[in-house]
Amino acid sequence: MAQAEQGQPAPDFTLLAADGEKVSLQQFRGKKVVLYFYPKDMTPSCTQEACDFRDYNSQIRELNAEVVGISPDDLKSHGKFSAKHELPFVLLSDPDHEVCELYGVWQLKKMYGKEYMGVVRSTFIIDENGMIARAWRKVRVKNHVNEVLEALKEL
């Protein structure tokens, strides 16, 4: 499976947000995008990651960047998750994991001896021209938001 890599054009997409609006990567041209893929709403690590991005959202915006989260969860789940944690950024639903596959984050995973397909937690910084400036795969949530902030400052 092909993977989106640093230095390549970011694969474009259009997905639905929790409010039913269509959101395209194209809409963010002229700004940086912190595009993060996560496995599931309301789980401990995914909640921590979303809340970290929420807590640092103003600093991210000061660096001319917008946060966008993507998971296979449905719009209703995203709506509840976003409202419960007061997320100031958009969460997009990728139920058929088409965008996850474009970015190479839909992969075979193992847990408790069972194999299944799922999202490998990953983050991409896409620059103002639509190029992938940074890519993190198999993200560990602790301190990840700080890595992202430092990378944004360097761009």
JOTA-V889908 format. One record per helix or strand of 3 or more residues. SS is the DSSP state (2 for helix, 1 for strand). FROM is the first residue (numbers start at 1). TO is the last residue. If there is no record, write none. Layout:
BEGIN
SS_FROM_TO + SS_FROM_TO
END
This chain:
BEGIN
1_14_17 + 1_22_24 + 2_25_28 + 1_32_37 + 2_44_55 + 2_57_62 + 1_65_71 + 2_75_84 + 1_90_93 + 2_98_102 + 1_106_111 + 1_114_119 + 1_122_126 + 1_131_137 + 2_144_154
END
